[in-house]
Amino acid sequence: MANEFLSKEADIIDALKTIYDPEIPVNIYDLGLIYEVDVNDDGRVRIVMTLTSPNCPVAESLPVEVQETVADISGVTSVEVNMTFDPPWDRDMLSDEALLELGLL
């Protein structure tokens, strides 16, 4: 069961890496907008995420895109997306891949 859980989490992360912030050419996972991904044995997924700023122009649509993208994964039965601004996002949350893509590494 542990391998199935890890596989499902990897599938979710791969799916999240297909979603991009429209203002920054980096996917939301490497951008550091995803704080937490929890997967239950029955396929329920809970994601805690943030935005680059509370006034982000995609504040309404990005969580919906995350929910819909993850819901399309085989074996996922439900998706709950929770927004938080604690801690607030900053550039230190960028992955090495994001830093490289943005020319900051």
FIDRENSE-563036 format. One record per residue: residue number from 1; residue in one letter; chain; x, y, z of N, C-alpha, C, CB in turn. Coordinates in steps of 0.02 Angstrom, whole numbers, plus 50000, padded with zeros to 5 digits. Glycine has a CB too. Layout:
N
- num, residuo, cadena, n.x, n.y, n.z, ca.x, ca.y, ca.z, c.x, c.y, c.z, cb.x, cb.y, cb.z
- NUM, A, A, X, Y, Z, X, Y, Z, X, Y, Z, X, Y, Z
...
This chain:
105
- num, residuo, cadena, n.x, n.y, n.z, ca.x, ca.y, ca.z, c.x, c.y, c.z, cb.x, cb.y, cb.z
- 1, M, A, 50041, 49940, 50000, 50000, 50000, 50000, 50043, 50063, 50000, 49953, 50000, 50060
- 2, A, A, 50101, 50060, 50034, 50145, 50119, 50037, 50170, 50137, 49967, 50204, 50106, 50083
- 3, N, A, 50187, 50087, 49926, 50210, 50101, 49858, 50155, 50133, 49817, 50235, 50037, 49825
- 4, E, A, 50093, 50109, 49826, 50036, 50138, 49790, 50026, 50211, 49810, 49971, 50097, 49804
- 5, F, A, 50033, 50225, 49875, 50027, 50293, 49900, 50080, 50338, 49869, 50032, 50295, 49977
- 6, L, A, 50143, 50314, 49870, 50198, 50354, 49842, 50189, 50364, 49767, 50265, 50321, 49856
- 7, S, A, 50164, 50314, 49733, 50152, 50320, 49662, 50098, 50372, 49648, 50132, 50252, 49632
- 8, K, A, 50044, 50371, 49687, 49990, 50419, 49678, 50015, 50490, 49692, 49930, 50401, 49725
- 9, E, A, 50055, 50498, 49744, 50083, 50564, 49760, 50127, 50588, 49702, 50122, 50562, 49826
- 10, A, A, 50167, 50543, 49674, 50210, 50561, 49618, 50168, 50581, 49557, 50257, 50503, 49599
- 11, D, A, 50113, 50545, 49546, 50067, 50563, 49490, 50038, 50633, 49501, 50010, 50511, 49484
- 12, I, A, 50021, 50649, 49563, 49992, 50714, 49579, 50044, 50769, 49567, 49967, 50716, 49652
- 13, I, A, 50105, 50758, 49590, 50158, 50807, 49581, 50172, 50817, 49506, 50223, 50786, 49617
- 14, D, A, 50173, 50762, 49468, 50183, 50768, 49395, 50127, 50810, 49364, 50185, 50698, 49362
- 15, A, A, 50065, 50799, 49387, 50009, 50838, 49360, 50015, 50912, 49379, 49942, 50809, 49387
- 16, L, A, 50036, 50925, 49441, 50044, 50995, 49463, 50098, 51030, 49423, 50060, 50997, 49538
- 17, K, A, 50147, 50992, 49400, 50201, 51022, 49360, 50179, 51040, 49289, 50260, 50974, 49357
- 18, T, A, 50117, 51024, 49271, 50091, 51044, 49206, 50054, 51111, 49209, 50045, 50990, 49178
- 19, I, A, 50046, 51138, 49270, 50009, 51200, 49280, 50060, 51257, 49291, 49960, 51195, 49342
- 20, Y, A, 50052, 51309, 49252, 50100, 51365, 49255, 50067, 51429, 49279, 50130, 51376, 49186
- 21, D, A, 50105, 51468, 49316, 50085, 51535, 49334, 50089, 51575, 49269, 50130, 51566, 49391
- 22, P, A, 50037, 51610, 49250, 50038, 51646, 49185, 50088, 51703, 49182, 49969, 51673, 49171
- 23, E, A, 50111, 51727, 49239, 50158, 51783, 49239, 50231, 51762, 49245, 50141, 51831, 49295
- 24, I, A, 50242, 51699, 49264, 50310, 51674, 49274, 50316, 51607, 49237, 50327, 51665, 49352
- 25, P, A, 50366, 51599, 49195, 50371, 51538, 49153, 50396, 51477, 49191, 50415, 51551, 49094
- 26, V, A, 50366, 51463, 49250, 50385, 51407, 49292, 50321, 51374, 49318, 50431, 51430, 49352
- 27, N, A, 50321, 51307, 49321, 50261, 51274, 49346, 50251, 51288, 49420, 50267, 51198, 49334
- 28, I, A, 50190, 51280, 49444, 50172, 51300, 49512, 50206, 51258, 49565, 50098, 51297, 49521
- 29, Y, A, 50225, 51197, 49549, 50260, 51155, 49598, 50331, 51180, 49609, 50260, 51081, 49575
- 30, D, A, 50368, 51190, 49554, 50437, 51215, 49560, 50439, 51287, 49582, 50473, 51207, 49494
- 31, L, A, 50385, 51323, 49571, 50380, 51392, 49594, 50374, 51395, 49670, 50320, 51427, 49561
- 32, G, A, 50354, 51340, 49700, 50347, 51337, 49773, 50278, 51355, 49798, 50398, 51382, 49805
- 33, L, A, 50229, 51354, 49753, 50161, 51373, 49773, 50124, 51316, 49808, 50122, 51396, 49713
- 34, I, A, 50148, 51254, 49801, 50116, 51197, 49832, 50152, 51183, 49898, 50118, 51134, 49786
- 35, Y, A, 50117, 51192, 49953, 50146, 51182, 50019, 50138, 51111, 50044, 50116, 51230, 50069
- 36, E, A, 50085, 51078, 50024, 50070, 51012, 50052, 50026, 50973, 50004, 50038, 51017, 50121
- 37, V, A, 50040, 50908, 49998, 49998, 50861, 49960, 49986, 50801, 50005, 50030, 50841, 49891
- 38, D, A, 49924, 50788, 50024, 49906, 50730, 50065, 49860, 50686, 50024, 49872, 50751, 50132
- 39, V, A, 49875, 50621, 50024, 49834, 50572, 49988, 49812, 50519, 50038, 49873, 50541, 49928
- 40, N, A, 49747, 50508, 50043, 49720, 50455, 50086, 49717, 50390, 50047, 49650, 50473, 50113
- 41, D, A, 49712, 50334, 50083, 49708, 50268, 50051, 49649, 50262, 50003, 49704, 50214, 50103
- 42, D, A, 49595, 50299, 50017, 49536, 50294, 49975, 49536, 50343, 49916, 49474, 50305, 50017
- 43, G, A, 49592, 50376, 49904, 49598, 50420, 49846, 49579, 50492, 49857, 49556, 50393, 49793
- 44, R, A, 49565, 50510, 49920, 49550, 50580, 49934, 49616, 50619, 49939, 49509, 50587, 50001
- 45, V, A, 49618, 50676, 49906, 49678, 50717, 49903, 49663, 50785, 49933, 49703, 50725, 49830
- 46, R, A, 49710, 50808, 49975, 49706, 50875, 50003, 49770, 50911, 49986, 49694, 50874, 50082
- 47, I, A, 49763, 50970, 49956, 49820, 51010, 49935, 49816, 51078, 49971, 49822, 51019, 49858
- 48, V, A, 49872, 51098, 49999, 49878, 51165, 50029, 49925, 51204, 49983, 49905, 51162, 50104
- 49, M, A, 49901, 51261, 49960, 49941, 51300, 49913, 49935, 51375, 49929, 49918, 51287, 49842
- 50, T, A, 49977, 51413, 49896, 49976, 51485, 49903, 49980, 51516, 49834, 50033, 51510, 49949
- 51, L, A, 49984, 51581, 49832, 49995, 51619, 49770, 50055, 51663, 49781, 49931, 51661, 49751
- 52, T, A, 50082, 51690, 49727, 50140, 51734, 49734, 50123, 51798, 49771, 50169, 51750, 49665
- 53, S, A, 50058, 51816, 49769, 50034, 51873, 49807, 49958, 51866, 49816, 50052, 51942, 49772
- 54, P, A, 49931, 51894, 49871, 49859, 51889, 49881, 49818, 51922, 49825, 49840, 51921, 49947
- 55, N, A, 49849, 51969, 49789, 49815, 52005, 49735, 49831, 51975, 49666, 49834, 52078, 49736
- 56, C, A, 49855, 51914, 49666, 49873, 51879, 49604, 49812, 51878, 49557, 49898, 51807, 49618
- 57, P, A, 49822, 51893, 49492, 49766, 51895, 49446, 49732, 51827, 49435, 49789, 51922, 49380
- 58, V, A, 49765, 51772, 49453, 49735, 51706, 49444, 49712, 51676, 49511, 49785, 51658, 49411
- 59, A, A, 49701, 51720, 49560, 49680, 51697, 49627, 49616, 51656, 49625, 49671, 51756, 49673
- 60, E, A, 49572, 51672, 49580, 49508, 51635, 49574, 49516, 51571, 49533, 49454, 51679, 49543
- 61, S, A, 49554, 51576, 49478, 49557, 51520, 49431, 49610, 51468, 49446, 49568, 51546, 49362
- 62, L, A, 49666, 51486, 49476, 49720, 51438, 49486, 49700, 51381, 49533, 49780, 51474, 49513
- 63, P, A, 49668, 51394, 49590, 49647, 51337, 49633, 49598, 51291, 49598, 49616, 51363, 49696
- 64, V, A, 49555, 51318, 49556, 49507, 51277, 49518, 49545, 51234, 49468, 49455, 51322, 49482
- 65, E, A, 49595, 51263, 49434, 49635, 51224, 49387, 49672, 51168, 49422, 49686, 51270, 49351
- 66, V, A, 49699, 51181, 49482, 49732, 51129, 49522, 49683, 51074, 49538, 49762, 51159, 49586
- 67, Q, A, 49624, 51092, 49562, 49573, 51043, 49581, 49554, 51000, 49521, 49511, 51078, 49610
- 68, E, A, 49541, 51031, 49464, 49519, 50994, 49405, 49574, 50950, 49377, 49495, 51043, 49351
- 69, T, A, 49635, 50974, 49377, 49692, 50935, 49351, 49704, 50873, 49393, 49755, 50978, 49348
- 70, V, A, 49703, 50881, 49459, 49716, 50824, 49503, 49657, 50776, 49502, 49729, 50848, 49575
- 71, A, A, 49596, 50802, 49496, 49537, 50759, 49494, 49537, 50712, 49434, 49474, 50801, 49493
- 72, D, A, 49572, 50731, 49381, 49575, 50690, 49320, 49623, 50630, 49326, 49597, 50733, 49262
- 73, I, A, 49660, 50626, 49381, 49708, 50571, 49390, 49670, 50508, 49411, 49761, 50590, 49443
- 74, S, A, 49687, 50453, 49379, 49655, 50389, 49394, 49665, 50371, 49467, 49683, 50333, 49348
- 75, G, A, 49610, 50352, 49500, 49614, 50332, 49570, 49600, 50388, 49620, 49681, 50304, 49585
- 76, V, A, 49599, 50450, 49596, 49583, 50506, 49640, 49507, 50511, 49644, 49614, 50574, 49613
- 77, T, A, 49481, 50509, 49706, 49408, 50509, 49715, 49381, 50579, 49732, 49389, 50461, 49770
- 78, S, A, 49423, 50621, 49763, 49402, 50689, 49778, 49465, 50732, 49789, 49355, 50692, 49840
- 79, V, A, 49457, 50797, 49778, 49513, 50843, 49787, 49489, 50904, 49825, 49543, 50864, 49718
- 80, E, A, 49524, 50919, 49878, 49511, 50980, 49917, 49573, 51024, 49911, 49495, 50963, 49993
- 81, V, A, 49563, 51086, 49889, 49618, 51133, 49883, 49607, 51189, 49934, 49622, 51163, 49810
- 82, N, A, 49655, 51196, 49978, 49652, 51248, 50030, 49705, 51301, 50015, 49661, 51219, 50100
- 83, M, A, 49684, 51363, 50015, 49730, 51419, 50004, 49755, 51445, 50072, 49696, 51476, 49964
- 84, T, A, 49819, 51465, 50073, 49847, 51496, 50132, 49898, 51549, 50110, 49880, 51442, 50178
- 85, F, A, 49908, 51597, 50152, 49961, 51646, 50141, 50007, 51648, 50201, 49931, 51717, 50127
- 86, D, A, 50008, 51593, 50238, 50050, 51586, 50297, 50089, 51521, 50292, 50008, 51588, 50362
- 87, P, A, 50152, 51522, 50277, 50193, 51583, 50267, 50181, 51612, 50197, 50268, 51567, 50277
- 88, P, A, 50193, 51677, 50191, 50186, 51708, 50125, 50240, 51682, 50078, 50190, 51785, 50131
- 89, W, A, 50223, 51676, 50014, 50271, 51653, 49964, 50326, 51704, 49956, 50237, 51639, 49897
- 90, D, A, 50388, 51679, 49947, 50443, 51722, 49927, 50491, 51682, 49883, 50480, 51751, 49990
- 91, R, A, 50540, 51716, 49855, 50585, 51685, 49806, 50625, 51627, 49835, 50633, 51736, 49779
- 92, D, A, 50633, 51623, 49900, 50669, 51568, 49932, 50633, 51501, 49922, 50679, 51582, 50006
- 93, M, A, 50570, 51503, 49902, 50530, 51442, 49893, 50539, 51412, 49823, 50457, 51457, 49904
- 94, L, A, 50574, 51446, 49779, 50587, 51421, 49712, 50632, 51360, 49715, 50618, 51475, 49668
- 95, S, A, 50616, 51308, 49675, 50659, 51250, 49671, 50721, 51268, 49630, 50622, 51189, 49639
- 96, D, A, 50771, 51224, 49632, 50831, 51236, 49590, 50813, 51238, 49516, 50883, 51181, 49603
- 97, E, A, 50764, 51196, 49496, 50742, 51197, 49426, 50712, 51264, 49407, 50690, 51141, 49414
- 98, A, A, 50673, 51293, 49453, 50643, 51359, 49440, 50697, 51413, 49437, 50591, 51375, 49495
- 99, L, A, 50744, 51410, 49483, 50798, 51459, 49483, 50838, 51456, 49418, 50845, 51448, 49543
- 100, L, A, 50851, 51395, 49394, 50886, 51386, 49332, 50846, 51414, 49273, 50902, 51312, 49321
- 101, E, A, 50781, 51397, 49272, 50737, 51421, 49218, 50734, 51497, 49215, 50666, 51392, 49227
- 102, L, A, 50735, 51528, 49274, 50731, 51601, 49277, 50799, 51635, 49272, 50697, 51621, 49341
- 103, G, A, 50852, 51595, 49265, 50919, 51623, 49259, 50946, 51651, 49324, 50920, 51678, 49208
- 104, L, A, 50922, 51625, 49380, 50943, 51649, 49446, 50993, 51602, 49479, 50883, 51659, 49490
- 105, L, A, 51011, 51549, 49445, 51058, 51500, 49474, 51119, 51493, 49430, 51025, 51432, 49483
